[in-house]
Amino acid sequence: MQELRGYIRYRFRSDDDDIDVLLEGDADWVRDIVAELGLTKVGWAMPMAVDSTSISNSGFASDSPVESGKPKDMGPEPDPSRIPVVRRPIGELNLAAKLVEAGLEQPVRPSADELREQLQEIEEPHPAQGPMVKDPMAESWLKELLRIVVRNHGVTAITTETIALAASDFLGDREGLELELFLEGMFRAGKLVKVHGGNNTGWGPSPAWLASGL
């Protein structure tokens, strides 16, 4: 058996002979028991990290005493003098400016006119397919619209009014209550997500639906 020190575990198992031996304790005591049982050439032993202060990185008991009583591998002591101190009046942090400094610009919500122009530039999509599809072309155009919103502008949702102004004629001339019912049906089918904010309701694409084929 390996020359381990400290608290160890020894295990030997033989299914053929229906033998299962498990010993845990001080290494010298375990070795004595293993020798009495005549198992010195079989089985395996491993150190047990009972006390993290007495176990080294390798998992073996350390020869050197632990003076502080703390784990050895915690890294250097923290140096408060190296931590920068930043003080500013409450409310004066300009998050938008900090994002720009870091190269992360905030997304700009597109207007309905911009979305309509970009929608008109793409080729007509194939009709949507599936048992839950009620208006194949309207669903396909809605997906293209929301794909532009997410991928070109980094915005996750747009209002019902914006959808109507940008793509009403692409969506079977739906607007007002008729458009809301159409979007609600898409939401119930798991294809859209609904975002409530103030007096408006926003609609965004479900990631799985947006990534799926038509």
Secondary structure, DSSP 8 states (H G I E B T S, - for coil): -----SEEEEEEEETTTTEEEEEEEEHHHHHHHHHHHT-TTSSEEEE--S-GGGB-TTSSB-SS--SSSS-S-S-S---GGGS------TT---HHHHHHHTT--------HHHHHHHHHHS-------STT-SSHHHHHHHHHHHHHHHHHH--S-EEHHHHHHHHTGGGTT--HHHHHHHHHHHHHTTSEEEEEETTEEEEEE-HHHHHS--
